[in-house]
Amino acid sequence: MKKSKFLIGCIVSVVLVSYCKNAHIHLPGHGNWEEKNLKEVVVNHVSNTLTDGETVEFRGKYNCEDYKENGDVRFSANVIYDVISNDGTKERRTAHVICNEDKDIIIEWRDEK
């Protein structure tokens, strides 16, 4: 009796872990990683376009939407960031971005005026 309960418990555990790994269930903290990924990818993208030693500070996002395109999940949002010059002056900018589901790759970037 104990062996069969143990075996069933093992099978359930394996199925649950494989189900979670295939992105059917987001484990606690998953959204935090996506938020961190978005901040990093925006800062890296903007930093690569700057030429005079400015720095970038992520400020926030709005109009966020998840949708499917050709079977792939996409994330669309407007992001707000500051470009900080060497003398400390901040210039606030906004861009519309489209990312992959994990928000760690920018697929499309459009600066807003």
N, C-alpha and C positions, 0 to 999 in steps of 0.2 A: 504494500500500500504506500509506504513512504517513497519507494523508488519511482512509482508511477506519478506521484505528486511532484517529485523533484524533476522528473523528465518533462512533465507538462509545464512546470514553471520555467525550465530552460527553453523550451520551444516558444513559449509566449514571450520570453525576454528577447530571444533572437529575432522573432517576427517584429516585435515592437521597435527594436533598435534599427533593423533594416528599413522599416517603414519610416522612421524618423530621418534616417540618413538620406532617403530619397526625396526629401523636402515635402513630404506629405503633412508632417507635423513640425511646426517651428517650436523648438525648445525655448525655455525661458531665457531671456537675454538676447534672443536672435535679433530683435528690432534694434537693440543697442549696437550690435555689430554693423548692421546696415546703416545706421545713423553715422557711426564712426567712419565707415567706408565712404559715405557720401561727402563728409567733411574733408577727408584726406584727398579724394579724387578731385574735388573742386579746387582745393588749395594747390595741389600739384599741377593741375591744368593751367591755372592762372599764373602760378609762379614761373612756369616754362615760357610764358609770353612776355614777362617783364625783363627789361634790359638795364635799368639803372639802379639795381640793388634794392628795389622796393620789396616789401613783404605783404603777405595776404592773410586776412583774418576772416574766417567763415562766420556769418552773422545769423543765418537762418534760411528757412524755405517756406513756401506757401504754394497753393494750388497744386497739391500733390495728387497724383493719380497713378494707379497700377492698371495696366491694360495688356492685352495680348496682341502680338503682331507676328504673323506667320508662325504661330504656335509657340513663340517665345514670350515670356513675361517681360514687360518693360515698365520702367518707372519714369514718370514725367513730373517735373516740378520747376518752379521759378526759385532760384537761389539768390540770396543777398550776401555780398561779401564786401570787405573793405580792402582797398589797396593803400598801404601805408608807405609814404615816401620816406626818404632818409632823414628829413627834418621833422618827421612825426605827423605831417598832415595826412588826414584820412579822406579818401574819396570813395563814397559808397556807390557800388555798382550792382546791377541785377542782370541775370542771364537765365534763359530758359534751357534746361538740360533734359536729355533723355538718356537714361542709363539702363543697364541690364538689371535683372531681378535683385541681385546682391548689392547693387549700387556701387560697384567697385570699378566699373568701366563706363566711360562716357561714350555714347554712341553718336549723340548730336549735341552741339553747343551753339546757342544763338544769343548774342549780347542784346539786351533790351535797352532802349533809349529812354 
